[in-house]
């Protein structure tokens, strides 16, 4: 199998949920709302499915804001890249992969300005070979074509195999497997506990090839499997 590693961005390479919680605190303070509404925003975000623009229609209506939803959405996209972070251990893991001759790509759903800002502000642009952002290429995970395009941008053909690493069982694990890739799952803590409790019975097919707690651990899986 060729040395190709494709990574999800949010809650895989960068701590998106932690950044969202920080943004929610700022948002409630800016709009004169009780701080308890920051928890509501995080809850609503966790249960929101699909692109985030419709989320801000909900936010505007809930708080009876005069600012248009499109402007709230734009402000959010400007601020979030400044709040996300990538751990030093994970960046070191990516550097280790590249020293071993691996090609590394990022495959992410989202708006180009928001996601590219995260990639550049965290320094990930210096640790990967390419990226595919759904808004930029007009393809969303789990469509296999976005994985194929990411591999191509890394200079490889996806039929040579490789790996997809991410936190979403639907978008990253099922999507990556559907594109012919082996997969590594990095679950959020609640799902990690359920997986520990139920073991293999936790998954609907396809199950990931490995389950880890960080990108750095995923790198160790890939290097062991060489």
N, C-alpha and C positions, 0 to 999 in steps of 0.2 A: 504494500500500500504506500502511495506517495505521501510525502510529509506536508500535508495541508491541514491547517487548523483554522476553522471559522468560529468566531465568538460572537455571541449576543452582546449588546452594549448595556442596556438598563438592567440593574440588579444582577449583572454578571461581571462585566469589567468595571462598571461604576456603580456606586451606591445610590441608586436613583430614589428609593423610598426614603432614605435618610435625608436626602436633599429636598424631597417633596415636603417632609415634615417641617424642615427649616423654612421653606417657602411659605407654608401654611401659617406658621407663626408670624412671619412678616406681613402676610396678606391681611390677617385679622387685625393686627395692630394698625396697619395703614388705613384700614376702612373703619376703625373705631368699633370693632366687634369684640365681644367677650372672647377670651382666649380659649374657652371650651369649644368654639366653632372650628378651631384648628383641628381638633380630633374629628369633628364631623367631616371636614374636607378630606382628611386622610382616609376615613371610612368610605366616603363617596368615591374617592379615587380608586380604592382597592376593589370596589364593585363596579367600576366603569369599564366597559368593554369597547374596544375600537379606538379610532382617532380621538385626540383630546379636544378638538374644537367644540364638539357637542357638550363636553363637560362644562365648558364655560357658559353655555346657555343655561345649564342647570344652576351654576353658581350665581349668575346674574339674577335669575328669577328667585332663588332661595333668599338672597340678601337684599332684594329690591334695589340693586345698584343702578346708577344712571349711566355708568361707563358701558359702552357697547361690548358685547361678548367678544367680538373680533379683537378689540383693543386689549381686553383682559388676557386673551389668548396670546397676543403678541408680546405683552409685558412678561407673561410667564416664560415664553420661549427665550426672551432676552436674559432673564434672571437665572433660570435653572442651570445653564452651563457654568455659571459662576459658583454654584453651590455644590455640584457633584465632585466626588473625589475617587481616585483609584489607589488602592493600597500599594505601598512600596514593594511588598512581597509579591503581589500579582505582576507588577511591572518587571520585577526581577525574573519572574517565571517566563514572561514573554521574551525577555532578552535571552534567556537560556535556550528557549526554543529556536530562536533565530540563529544563535551560535551553532546549533546542531543542524542547521540547514533547512529548517522548516519555513514554509510560507504561511503568513498569518493574515487573515482577513476579518473584518467586522461586518456582520449582517444584522441590520436593525430596522424595525418599523419606526416611523416617526417623520416629523418635518425636518427638512434639510438644515435650516438654520439652527434649530435646537440641537439636533444630534451631532452635527458637525462641530458646533460650539463645544459640546461635551468632549468630543474626540480631541480637539485641539487644546482646550484649556487644561485637560488632564495630562497632556503629553503623549497620549496614545498614538497620535499621528506619527510619532518618531519610533514607535515600537511595532507597527504593523506595516504590511505591504499594500493593503488596499481596503476599501470599505464599500458597502452598498447600503444606501439609505432609501427606504421604500418610497418616500415622496419624490426623491430625485430620479429613481428609475421606474416609477409607476408600477411597481410589483411589491406585494406585501407577503411576508412570511405568513403561512407555511407553504406558499407557492414554490415548488421546486426550482423555478426559473431564477429566483433571486439568489439561491445558493449556487446555481450554475454560473451566474454572472459574477458572483464574488470570486469563485474559483478562477474564472477566466481573467479577472482583473489581477489576480495573484500570479498569472502566467501559467496556469495549470488547467487541465480539463477534468471536470468532476467525475468522469467515468473512471479515472485513475484512483478514486477513493479518497478518504480523508476523514476528518472528524468535525462535528458540530458540538459546541459547548454552550449551554445556556440554562436559564431558570424556568422556562415555560415548557411544560410537557406537550402542549399543543403546537406552539409556534416553532420551538427549537428542537425538541426530541422527535416528535412525529414528523415535523417538517424536514429536519435533517435526514431522518431515516428514509423518508419518501424521496429524497434526492440521492439516495445511495450512500449516505455517510454513516459512519459509526458515531455514537453520541455519548456525551457526558452531561449528567444533570446536576445542577447546583441549586437545590431547593431552598426556598425561604424556610425559616426555622419551624413554623407550624407544620408544614408538609414534611419536613425532615423527620419530625417526631412521629408523624403518622406512618411514614415509610419504615422507620425503625420498629414500630409496633406490628405492622402487618407484613413486612418483608415483601417477597416477590408478588404476593397477592394484592399489594397496593396498586399495581399498575394495570391499566388496560394496554393491550399491545399497540404500538411497539414499546417495550421497556428499554430504558437506556442501557448502554453497555457498561456504564459505571456511574456511581453516585458519589459526589464529593461535597466539601463545604466551601471551596474557594477555587479561584482560577489557578493559584499556585499548586493546589493538590491536583487539579485537572492536568496541568503540565506534567506532573510526575506520572500520571496514568499514561499520557501520550508517549513519553520517553521510554517507559517500561515496555510499551507495546510495539516499539520500533522493530 
